Amino acid sequence: MKMLQELKQRYNPPFHRDLRELLNYVVKAYSQDVAFIIKHKARGKEPVYEDVTFDEFGRQVYRLGTALLKRGLLAERIAVMGKNRCEWMTSFFAVLCGGGVCVPLDKGLPYEEFESSLIRSEAKVLIFDPDLKPLVEQLKQSGTSQVETFICMEPMADCLDILALMEEGRAAIEEGFVEYENQPIDSKAVRILLFTSGTTSMAKAVMMSHHNITANVYSLQKVEDIRHGDVNMAFLPYHHTFGSTGQILMLACGVTTTYCDGLKYLQRNIVEYKVSVFFCVPLLIESIYKKIMATVKKQGKENTVRFGMALTQFLLKFGIDLRRRVFKQILDQLGGNIRLVISGAAAIDPEAIEGFNKLGITAIQGFGMTEASPVITAENSWERKTGSCGRAMPGVEVAIDQPDEKGVGEIIARGPNVMLGYYENEEETAKTLQDGWLHTGDLGYIDEDGFLFICGRKKNVIVLKNGKNVYPEEIELLISNLPYVAETMVFGQPRTAEDERDLVICTKIVYNPEAIRTEFGLDVKGADGEAAEAVRAQIEQRIRADIEAINETLPVYKKMLRVTVTDQPMVKTTTGKVKRFEEIKNL
């Protein structure tokens, strides 16, 4: 108890009314510390690393913001689109710290959605990554949007660019122009329009304020063990609130941020930068853990590692923590510095999250949504419970609406982090915000200790003819434990065409061919024609046998009676969520 109190006393951060106040604070508090490390790569040459200090980041924001203001652009809505990079975050802060309205856009959007988002948001300025030039050129030619000013994040012919604008702003500031830093900021007004990644309908534009974001950052600072001097990898996309709020949290805590060269280089980059903390999605944690355990198994050390886990867990009961010493060789594969991983966006396999913790890496998960800026509940380093999403964030209330006899109902929340509503969509706003409560659309329950447990999405629940409820996500977690499963989806289908209410549980499984070859010795790539079909039939037979083994552990009404097997990826949103209804329709 004493240790818990000491830990909690360490987290007494200042509250910032708006993002400009937050920026000014971190520039002063961490002035010469490194805020961002930028890698410059040239073919055939060793990479060059550029350090951007907090002071320099602040200067860049003020210079860019000043130029935007002098050109009259801060009076317009400004869209920002591109991969994670320092210039993206500089643009984001430059707009918001000058009282402007920012529209973060997903760089992975197909052209039609990209164009629609700009039209719906009425953005007149677009700041973009040079990789998106073809998309921008198409937009210019179409003439359908209101975008009049295009600003590239790097110098580009016939286009404004951030570096040139920063130089304009620098010159203006040196001449005594100080209007930018004096621009009024209404911290509770709409200043961010962020499109959700809907799986069943057109994306909704979430209206957010400075206060929404800074309140969520403040709550996270109070309960999460993010330390000044940590090194973070900005893996989650900035256009998503989990990515952008997470990045603002890192800045607020004086953390250095690095960038990943791509998913296949993730582990190498973690080692390269000696990363100590990062936010991620469950798939990433599960993938890293599976690779670690596969290597352990290949080396014939599986029993040794499991014994070490049992021993170190036993010693923990007496306050003796030897995990990072016992598993040093494994941790060195991840750079040796990684100590905290925070997962969100979906349910995570308990085996993976517990496995990380047994190795000495604190792995925790939270629950939230774009409409909550985004974090609603979260575990932390000293308050964890396997399978839960932690307790409500400080200042946030969480309740269960219309719970059933087991205490399961829709999760609702209210607090300063909850959005202002959906832009130009009063009907959806009224459905989602009721009497000040945000209706999340997720089902769950709260235990006697205040920990939230998620059962699944309200719209995904399979209601059987006998009145039983089946939560697909629970079964999907079991299936995902199979080492060769890349993706899985559990859903209900009518038993017969005559009675649509009589549903049976079905599953679609996407397998990884390389993992299948390792697990079963079956290689579909090495065959063609009838031979390939024969191999596929064997693969399906093996997978069906594994599903039957899972069925043996389930109650009769949860057993999967129909199984679809493929190696073709499912249709997903740009944030990796499976478009369930589209998948089911195509079966």
TORPA-780673 format. One line per 5 residues: their letters; for each residue x, y, z negated of C-alpha. Coordinates in pm, 1 decimal, decimal comma, m for minus. Each point is the difference from the previous one (the first is absolute). Example, Ala and Ser with C-alpha at 12.3 -4.5 7.8 and 13.67 -1.06 7.14 Angstrom:
as) 1230,0/m450,0/m780,0 ~ 137,0/344,0/66,0 .
***
This chain:
mkmlq) 0,0/0,0/0,0 ~ 285,6/237,8/m86,3 ~ 165,0/m62,8/337,4 ~ m332,6/65,0/175,7 ~ m39,1/333,7/m177,7 .
elkqr) 357,3/99,2/88,7 ~ m59,1/m85,7/365,3 ~ m321,2/200,7/12,2 ~ 169,6/302,9/m159,0 ~ 252,2/7,9/284,4 .
ynppf) m276,5/83,0/246,4 ~ m114,1/353,0/m74,7 ~ 15,4/168,3/341,9 ~ m118,4/352,2/80,4 ~ m334,4/33,3/178,0 .
hrdlr) 9,3/195,5/326,0 ~ m307,1/189,6/116,9 ~ 95,2/m29,2/365,1 ~ 269,0/m143,0/225,8 ~ 190,7/329,5/28,3 .
ellny) 34,5/11,0/m376,7 ~ 119,2/m363,1/8,9 ~ 250,9/77,9/276,0 ~ 138,2/302,7/m182,5 ~ 38,9/m210,2/m314,7 .
vvkay) 195,5/m284,7/163,5 ~ 225,2/242,1/191,3 ~ 96,8/162,8/m329,6 ~ 16,1/m318,4/m209,6 ~ 197,0/m216,8/245,9 .
sqdva) 161,6/270,5/215,5 ~ 321,3/m174,4/116,3 ~ m124,2/m357,1/m31,2 ~ m65,5/m184,2/326,4 ~ m366,2/m3,2/98,6 .
fiikh) 35,2/m179,0/336,8 ~ 269,9/m201,4/173,3 ~ m25,7/19,2/379,2 ~ 185,2/m250,6/214,9 ~ 116,5/123,7/341,1 .
kargk) 70,8/m283,7/241,3 ~ 186,2/15,8/328,3 ~ 50,5/m299,1/229,7 ~ 336,0/m163,9/m52,9 ~ 88,5/219,5/m297,3 .
epvye) m19,5/m36,3/m374,7 ~ m307,1/172,3/m148,6 ~ 43,5/339,4/m164,6 ~ m192,9/73,1/m319,4 ~ m136,2/347,5/m76,6 .
dvtfd) m98,8/93,5/m354,3 ~ m283,6/249,7/m42,4 ~ m2,8/142,6/m352,5 ~ m317,2/107,1/m176,9 ~ 114,7/360,1/38,1 .
efgrq) 48,4/m42,4/374,6 ~ m334,1/m176,7/37,8 ~ m169,4/293,6/m173,6 ~ 179,9/244,0/230,6 ~ m111,0/m196,4/307,0 .
vyrlg) m362,0/2,6/m116,5 ~ 5,1/376,8/m63,6 ~ 175,2/74,6/329,8 ~ m240,8/m209,4/207,3 ~ m299,4/131,3/m192,9 .
tallk) 113,4/358,3/48,7 ~ 29,8/m49,7/377,1 ~ m344,0/m160,7/18,0 ~ m147,8/289,1/m196,9 ~ 166,4/269,6/209,6 .
rglla) m131,6/m165,6/316,4 ~ m350,2/m7,3/m145,1 ~ m13,0/m379,9/8,4 ~ m76,4/m57,6/m369,9 ~ m346,1/139,4/65,4 .
eriav) m65,6/m310,5/215,3 ~ m26,6/m366,3/m89,0 ~ 331,4/m169,2/61,4 ~ 26,8/m370,9/82,3 ~ 320,8/m188,9/m83,3 .
mgknr) 76,9/m328,6/172,8 ~ 307,2/m221,2/8,9 ~ 208,8/m262,7/m172,7 ~ 123,1/50,5/m355,1 ~ 280,1/253,9/5,0 .
cewmt) 110,0/305,7/m196,6 ~ m145,8/233,8/266,4 ~ m345,9/m153,6/m48,9 ~ 3,8/79,2/m370,5 ~ 150,1/345,5/64,3 .
sffav) m287,8/77,3/239,0 ~ m258,8/m131,3/m245,4 ~ 130,3/219,1/m283,3 ~ 51,5/302,8/227,0 ~ m366,9/m2,5/100,1 .
lcggg) m140,6/m65,6/m346,7 ~ 232,4/231,2/m195,3 ~ m112,0/285,2/225,1 ~ m367,2/m59,5/m66,1 ~ m61,4/m175,1/332,2 .
vcvpl) m203,0/m310,4/85,2 ~ 194,5/m314,6/98,5 ~ m135,2/m292,4/202,6 ~ 233,9/m303,1/m35,2 ~ m47,8/m240,6/292,3 .
dkglp) 99,9/m362,9/42,8 ~ 277,2/m31,5/261,3 ~ m138,4/m342,1/95,1 ~ m337,4/126,6/116,7 ~ m105,3/m92,5/353,5 .
yeefe) m43,4/306,9/219,4 ~ m381,3/9,9/m28,5 ~ 10,2/10,5/m382,9 ~ 288,5/248,4/2,9 ~ m196,4/232,2/226,8 .
sslir) m322,8/m49,0/m196,7 ~ 172,0/79,0/m331,6 ~ 138,7/326,2/135,8 ~ m337,0/100,3/145,2 ~ m191,4/m87,3/m317,4 .
seakv) 246,7/177,1/m229,2 ~ 10,6/306,9/227,0 ~ 378,3/11,5/m31,6 ~ 164,6/267,9/214,7 ~ 362,0/m85,2/m79,5 .
lifdp) 173,8/m338,0/31,0 ~ 339,4/m73,9/m154,7 ~ 123,5/m327,8/147,1 ~ 287,0/m246,6/15,1 ~ 184,7/m9,7/336,7 .
dlkpl) m85,2/m372,1/30,6 ~ m361,0/110,6/53,8 ~ 75,8/219,9/301,8 ~ m198,7/m220,3/247,5 ~ m308,5/23,8/m223,4 .
veqlk) 42,6/376,6/m30,7 ~ 42,9/43,5/375,7 ~ m320,6/m194,7/59,3 ~ m179,6/222,8/m249,6 ~ 126,9/314,2/173,4 .
qsgts) m121,9/m125,3/335,8 ~ m343,5/m95,6/m130,5 ~ m71,5/346,4/m140,3 ~ m276,5/m144,0/m219,4 ~ 138,1/99,8/m340,5 .
qvetf) 39,7/345,2/m151,7 ~ 375,2/m44,5/m50,9 ~ 179,3/305,5/136,9 ~ 340,6/m23,1/m167,4 ~ 229,2/m303,7/13,9 .
icmep) 302,0/m21,5/m231,7 ~ 250,2/m284,5/26,6 ~ 194,4/m128,2/m301,8 ~ 314,8/9,1/216,4 ~ 115,5/240,4/272,7 .
madcl) m184,1/m72,7/324,4 ~ m9,8/184,3/332,1 ~ m300,2/227,2/57,8 ~ m126,8/m44,9/m355,8 ~ 28,5/171,3/m336,0 .
dilal) 199,8/m198,5/m253,7 ~ 38,5/m2,4/m377,3 ~ 370,8/92,5/0,0 ~ m60,4/309,5/211,2 ~ m293,3/101,8/m220,8 .
meegr) 211,5/m48,7/m312,7 ~ 257,7/235,9/148,0 ~ m275,8/254,7/65,2 ~ m116,8/m36,1/m358,0 ~ 354,0/30,4/m140,2 .
aaiee) 56,3/325,4/187,1 ~ m334,1/140,0/m117,4 ~ 69,8/m89,4/m366,1 ~ 344,7/161,1/17,3 ~ m167,2/316,0/132,7 .
gfvey) m222,5/5,4/m309,7 ~ m314,6/m175,6/122,9 ~ m151,6/m156,3/m314,9 ~ m367,3/m32,6/95,8 ~ 20,5/m377,7/33,3 .
enqpi) 82,2/m62,8/m366,1 ~ m280,2/238,0/m99,7 ~ m273,0/m161,8/209,3 ~ m300,4/m78,8/m223,5 ~ m70,6/m368,3/m60,5 .
dskav) m341,8/m114,5/m113,4 ~ 104,3/m326,5/m163,2 ~ m352,4/m144,1/9,3 ~ m91,5/91,6/357,2 ~ 22,3/m236,8/298,0 .
rillf) 358,9/3,3/119,2 ~ 50,1/m353,6/135,8 ~ m216,2/m188,0/251,4 ~ 107,7/m362,1/m3,4 ~ m159,7/m264,2/219,9 .
tsgtt) m69,4/m337,7/m158,9 ~ 95,0/m321,8/176,5 ~ m349,0/m148,5/26,7 ~ m37,0/m367,3/94,1 ~ m361,5/11,0/115,1 .
smaka) m83,0/352,4/113,7 ~ 145,1/333,1/112,1 ~ 252,7/140,3/m245,2 ~ m133,0/255,0/m247,1 ~ 191,0/321,3/m72,0 .
vmmsh) 66,3/27,2/m373,8 ~ 12,7/356,2/m135,8 ~ 267,5/43,0/m267,2 ~ 146,0/285,4/m202,4 ~ 336,3/84,0/m155,4 .
hnita) m156,5/m76,6/m337,9 ~ m101,4/m349,7/110,9 ~ 359,4/m83,4/91,7 ~ 180,7/170,0/m288,2 ~ m241,1/m154,5/m253,1 .
nvysl) 76,0/m347,2/135,9 ~ 375,1/65,3/1,7 ~ m19,0/124,9/m360,0 ~ m186,7/m316,3/m106,9 ~ 257,4/m221,0/171,3 .
qkved) 286,7/187,0/m162,7 ~ m151,2/m58,2/m343,2 ~ m21,6/m378,1/31,2 ~ 246,2/m123,7/263,0 ~ 371,4/m52,4/m65,6 .
irhgd) 133,6/215,4/285,2 ~ 332,3/151,5/m105,6 ~ 207,0/298,4/103,1 ~ 284,2/m146,3/207,0 ~ m195,3/m295,8/138,2 .
vnmaf) 30,2/m79,6/371,1 ~ m324,7/m53,4/186,9 ~ m70,5/m139,8/345,3 ~ m295,4/172,7/167,8 ~ m146,5/m308,9/159,5 .
lpyhh) m373,5/82,6/m12,2 ~ m110,0/242,5/274,5 ~ m32,0/363,0/m104,7 ~ m333,8/40,6/176,6 ~ m145,9/m238,2/m260,4 .
tfgst) m59,7/143,1/m349,5 ~ 182,7/m289,8/m164,4 ~ 305,4/102,1/202,6 ~ m27,0/379,0/m30,5 ~ m107,1/13,3/m365,8 .
gqilm) 271,3/m255,6/m76,3 ~ 256,5/222,6/170,9 ~ m117,7/308,6/m190,1 ~ 31,0/m203,2/m320,7 ~ 360,2/m83,4/90,7 .
lacgv) 77,4/366,6/57,3 ~ m167,3/95,8/m328,3 ~ 221,9/m251,2/m184,9 ~ 328,5/103,0/163,6 ~ 38,4/m318,5/205,2 .
tttyc) 210,4/m35,2/316,2 ~ m195,3/m122,2/302,8 ~ 137,5/m211,0/284,0 ~ m161,5/m139,1/314,7 ~ m31,1/m349,4/143,5 .
dglky) 137,2/m72,5/349,0 ~ m290,0/m239,7/60,9 ~ m171,1/m292,5/m168,4 ~ 257,8/m255,0/113,6 ~ 277,2/215,0/m152,0 .
lqrni) m178,2/57,9/m330,3 ~ 211,1/m230,5/m216,1 ~ 320,9/128,4/161,0 ~ m106,7/362,3/m63,0 ~ m88,4/m74,2/m363,4 .
veykv) 357,2/m126,5/m45,7 ~ 148,7/283,2/207,9 ~ m154,6/279,1/m209,2 ~ 0,8/m186,9/m333,7 ~ m374,1/58,5/m28,5 .
svffc) m137,9/m20,7/m354,2 ~ m373,6/74,8/43,9 ~ m261,0/3,9/273,8 ~ m370,6/m19,0/74,9 ~ m116,7/m273,2/234,6 .
vplli) m287,1/m221,2/113,3 ~ m49,6/m357,3/m132,1 ~ 107,0/m161,5/326,3 ~ 346,0/148,5/m43,6 ~ 50,5/m127,6/m355,3 .
esiyk) m136,4/m341,4/93,9 ~ 225,8/m17,3/305,7 ~ 314,7/95,1/m194,0 ~ m81,8/m245,9/m279,1 ~ m66,1/m284,4/247,0 .
kimat) 335,4/68,6/168,3 ~ 180,4/m0,4/m333,9 ~ m154,8/m329,2/m107,9 ~ 55,2/m154,2/345,8 ~ 371,2/84,6/m28,3 .
vkkqg) 10,2/m145,2/m352,1 ~ m165,0/m318,7/125,8 ~ 236,9/m23,5/297,3 ~ 297,0/26,2/m237,6 ~ m141,1/m276,4/m218,4 .
kentv) m24,7/230,9/m300,9 ~ m378,4/m3,0/m43,7 ~ 5,8/m193,9/m327,6 ~ 286,4/211,8/m135,0 ~ m186,7/323,8/71,1 .
rfgma) m325,6/m127,9/m150,2 ~ 187,5/m113,3/m312,7 ~ 164,3/342,7/m19,6 ~ m341,7/164,9/26,4 ~ m140,4/m215,5/m279,7 .
ltqfl) 302,0/66,6/m222,1 ~ 6,8/377,8/51,2 ~ m377,0/23,8/m55,0 ~ 43,1/m187,6/m329,7 ~ 279,9/236,3/m109,5 .
lkfgi) m216,7/301,9/85,3 ~ m230,3/m100,6/m284,6 ~ 288,5/82,8/m236,0 ~ 87,4/329,3/172,9 ~ 295,0/m150,4/190,0 .
dlrrr) m5,6/90,7/369,1 ~ 259,2/m186,3/206,8 ~ m195,0/m9,3/326,4 ~ 216,2/236,0/202,9 ~ 317,6/m176,9/m115,6 .
vfkqi) m131,0/m351,5/60,8 ~ m139,9/86,6/344,7 ~ 275,8/242,0/104,7 ~ 77,1/m193,2/320,3 ~ m362,5/19,9/111,8 .
ldqlg) m32,5/367,4/m93,5 ~ 320,1/79,4/188,9 ~ m180,0/m112,6/317,4 ~ m220,6/307,1/m60,0 ~ 288,8/235,6/m75,4 .
gnirl) 16,8/m72,4/m371,6 ~ m172,4/326,0/m97,9 ~ m365,8/m63,7/68,5 ~ m194,8/5,3/m326,1 ~ m356,1/118,3/76,0 .
visga) m242,8/m79,8/281,4 ~ m354,4/139,2/3,2 ~ m254,1/m175,8/221,5 ~ m339,9/120,6/114,6 ~ m251,6/m0,4/286,9 .
aaidp) m105,9/m364,9/m47,6 ~ 9,9/m294,2/m240,0 ~ 339,1/m160,0/m48,6 ~ 86,8/m364,6/m54,4 ~ 53,5/m41,6/m379,2 .
eaieg) 284,0/m246,8/62,9 ~ 198,6/264,0/192,2 ~ m51,6/280,3/m250,7 ~ 77,8/m227,2/m296,2 ~ 298,0/m140,8/187,2 .
fnklg) 148,7/347,9/41,6 ~ m49,5/74,9/m368,1 ~ 164,8/m327,4/m100,9 ~ 301,3/96,1/210,9 ~ 31,1/329,9/m188,6 .
itaiq) m171,0/232,2/249,2 ~ m305,4/169,6/m146,6 ~ m274,1/m54,9/259,0 ~ m334,7/160,0/m73,2 ~ m317,5/66,7/192,5 .
gfgmt) m266,1/264,7/2,5 ~ m338,8/69,8/149,2 ~ m115,3/302,8/189,6 ~ m127,3/142,8/325,2 ~ 55,2/301,5/220,7 .
easpv) m302,1/168,5/m156,7 ~ 176,1/m5,4/m341,3 ~ 330,7/152,1/116,5 ~ 49,5/m308,7/m30,9 ~ 73,6/m169,0/m337,5 .
itaen) m289,5/m90,2/m233,2 ~ 157,7/m267,0/m220,5 ~ 349,7/m141,4/m29,7 ~ 220,2/m222,2/m208,9 ~ 327,1/134,0/m132,1 .
swerk) 326,0/m133,8/m141,1 ~ m137,2/m56,7/m349,4 ~ m368,8/m76,0/67,0 ~ m54,7/m287,8/238,9 ~ m244,2/m284,6/33,8 .
tgscg) 30,6/m262,1/272,9 ~ m265,1/38,3/268,4 ~ m116,1/341,6/m116,7 ~ 41,3/342,3/158,9 ~ 77,3/160,0/m333,8 .
rampg) m189,4/258,4/m199,5 ~ m156,8/328,1/110,6 ~ 247,1/278,7/71,1 ~ 17,7/277,3/m262,6 ~ m286,8/240,8/61,1 .
vevai) m193,8/m250,7/212,7 ~ m313,5/m181,7/m113,4 ~ m77,8/m343,5/142,9 ~ m325,2/m191,1/m44,2 ~ m190,1/m294,8/147,8 .
dqpde) m330,0/87,7/166,2 ~ m288,2/m248,3/m36,4 ~ 210,0/m290,6/m133,7 ~ m136,6/m353,6/32,2 ~ m7,1/m260,0/m277,5 .
kgvge) 377,0/m47,0/38,7 ~ 68,2/373,5/m24,2 ~ 76,7/30,8/371,6 ~ m130,4/305,4/181,4 ~ 108,7/288,6/219,6 .
iiarg) 301,6/191,2/m128,9 ~ m68,8/371,2/m39,8 ~ 234,0/277,1/m110,2 ~ 6,5/369,5/m74,0 ~ 277,2/244,0/m71,5 .
pnvml) 197,5/294,6/141,4 ~ 151,9/m223,3/269,0 ~ m335,4/m78,1/167,5 ~ m51,7/156,9/344,3 ~ m227,0/293,8/75,4 .
gyyen) m198,2/m204,4/254,2 ~ 7,1/m106,3/365,4 ~ 41,5/275,7/256,3 ~ m326,5/72,7/183,5 ~ m154,1/m324,3/m125,6 .
eeeta) m249,7/78,4/m273,5 ~ m172,1/m338,7/30,0 ~ 315,0/m201,8/m75,5 ~ 104,7/249,3/m267,7 ~ m335,5/m46,8/m177,1 .
ktlqd) 40,4/m378,7/11,6 ~ 354,6/5,0/m133,5 ~ m18,0/282,9/m255,8 ~ m293,7/m42,2/m237,5 ~ m33,8/210,7/m315,4 .
gwlht) 372,2/71,1/8,1 ~ 93,1/m368,5/29,4 ~ 198,2/m136,4/294,1 ~ m155,7/m327,8/115,1 ~ 296,8/m199,9/126,7 .
gdlgy) m181,1/m283,7/174,9 ~ 222,2/m245,5/m189,5 ~ m132,2/m256,4/m245,3 ~ 171,6/m81,0/m325,6 ~ m16,3/m15,1/m378,2 .
idedg) 177,4/157,1/m295,7 ~ 123,3/m230,7/m275,9 ~ m4,2/61,6/m374,9 ~ 342,5/170,9/18,1 ~ m107,5/244,4/270,3 .
flfic) 180,9/m171,8/288,3 ~ m174,7/7,2/337,5 ~ m29,5/m317,1/206,5 ~ m104,4/17,4/365,9 ~ m229,5/m267,8/142,7 .
grkkn) m30,8/131,6/353,3 ~ m167,3/245,4/231,4 ~ m374,0/43,1/m49,3 ~ m60,8/m24,5/374,5 ~ 204,6/m322,3/26,2 .
vivlk) m179,0/m201,3/m270,8 ~ m156,1/m319,2/132,5 ~ m341,8/m50,5/m156,3 ~ m103,5/m364,8/31,6 ~ m353,8/m127,5/31,6 .
ngknv) 11,5/m131,6/m358,6 ~ 80,6/352,1/m126,7 ~ 369,0/m67,4/m67,4 ~ 248,6/274,8/87,8 ~ 330,4/m89,1/163,2 .
ypeei) 277,4/260,4/7,6 ~ 213,8/m67,4/311,2 ~ 307,7/168,5/m145,2 ~ 25,3/m258,6/m280,4 ~ 21,1/m288,7/247,3 .
ellis) 227,3/193,8/235,8 ~ 256,3/31,2/m278,3 ~ 5,8/m377,9/m38,1 ~ 46,2/m50,0/373,5 ~ 274,1/262,9/20,7 .
nlpyv) 210,6/m211,8/m236,6 ~ 52,7/m247,8/284,5 ~ 353,1/85,1/122,4 ~ m88,4/15,0/370,2 ~ m307,9/223,8/m26,5 .
aetmv) 49,7/341,2/162,5 ~ m362,0/118,6/m28,4 ~ m326,2/m140,4/m125,9 ~ m363,7/102,8/m14,2 ~ m286,3/m170,7/m185,8 .
fgqpr) m358,3/72,1/103,8 ~ m348,3/m147,3/16,7 ~ m181,1/m137,2/303,7 ~ m349,5/m150,7/39,2 ~ m1,3/m378,7/m39,4 .
taede) m246,0/m22,9/288,6 ~ m147,9/244,9/248,7 ~ m344,9/m54,9/m151,8 ~ 75,9/147,3/m343,5 ~ 236,3/299,5/m14,9 .
rdlvi) m28,2/14,8/m381,0 ~ 148,9/m346,8/m47,3 ~ 369,2/88,2/12,8 ~ 308,4/m218,7/m16,6 ~ 348,6/115,6/m95,2 .
ctkiv) 239,4/30,2/293,3 ~ 361,3/101,9/37,2 ~ 221,8/117,2/279,8 ~ 372,7/m58,1/m41,9 ~ 282,0/155,4/200,7 .
ynpea) 318,8/m202,0/m43,9 ~ 362,9/100,1/47,1 ~ 152,0/m233,9/264,8 ~ 349,4/24,1/m151,8 ~ m129,9/m86,3/m346,2 .
irtef) m200,4/m291,3/147,8 ~ 317,9/m131,2/160,9 ~ 182,3/23,2/m333,7 ~ m286,2/m150,3/m201,7 ~ m119,6/m277,7/232,1 .
gldvk) 272,4/m32,3/265,0 ~ m253,9/88,0/270,6 ~ 111,3/242,5/269,9 ~ m267,7/112,8/242,6 ~ 248,8/228,2/178,2 .
gadge) 206,8/m297,6/100,5 ~ m288,0/m160,6/191,2 ~ m232,7/86,7/287,0 ~ m316,4/m130,4/162,9 ~ m145,9/m310,2/m160,8 .
aaeav) 298,4/m32,3/m232,8 ~ m64,7/347,9/m140,2 ~ m367,6/m82,0/m51,0 ~ 98,0/m316,9/m185,2 ~ 230,4/198,5/m229,7 .
raqie) m274,6/255,7/m66,0 ~ m236,7/m283,6/m88,3 ~ 253,4/m136,0/m250,0 ~ 47,6/346,0/m150,5 ~ m375,4/43,4/m38,9 .
qrira) m29,0/m344,5/m158,6 ~ 271,8/83,4/m255,3 ~ m159,4/335,3/m82,8 ~ m344,5/m154,1/m37,6 ~ 149,5/m253,0/m242,8 .
dieai) 140,1/285,5/m210,4 ~ m339,1/174,6/4,2 ~ m162,8/m322,4/m120,1 ~ 250,4/m7,3/m286,6 ~ m105,4/354,3/m94,3 .
netlp) m366,1/m101,0/30,7 ~ 58,3/m267,8/m262,4 ~ 74,9/275,9/m251,6 ~ m314,3/199,8/82,0 ~ m363,6/m35,3/m107,4 .
vykkm) m222,4/m160,2/264,8 ~ m159,9/328,9/108,6 ~ 343,0/160,3/65,3 ~ 141,1/m280,2/215,1 ~ 109,7/102,4/350,7 .
lrvtv) m192,5/m209,2/252,0 ~ 117,4/163,3/322,0 ~ 362,3/76,9/80,4 ~ 137,8/191,5/299,4 ~ 375,0/m22,9/61,0 .
tdqpm) 207,2/222,5/230,4 ~ 337,7/166,2/36,0 ~ m151,4/318,0/149,1 ~ m13,6/303,2/m235,0 ~ m338,4/131,1/m108,4 .
vkttt) m139,3/337,9/101,4 ~ 107,0/254,0/m261,4 ~ m10,9/369,2/m79,8 ~ 324,4/197,1/20,3 ~ 42,7/m48,1/m375,7 .
gkvkr) m12,1/m378,2/38,4 ~ m355,5/m67,6/m117,7 ~ m175,8/m277,8/189,3 ~ m307,7/115,8/190,0 ~ m213,3/m280,8/m141,2 .
feeik) m320,8/63,8/185,8 ~ 179,8/28,1/332,6 ~ 184,8/m325,7/m68,4 ~ m318,9/m181,4/m100,0 ~ m181,1/130,8/307,3 .
nl) 274,0/m138,7/226,6 ~ m3,0/m351,0/m149,0 .
***
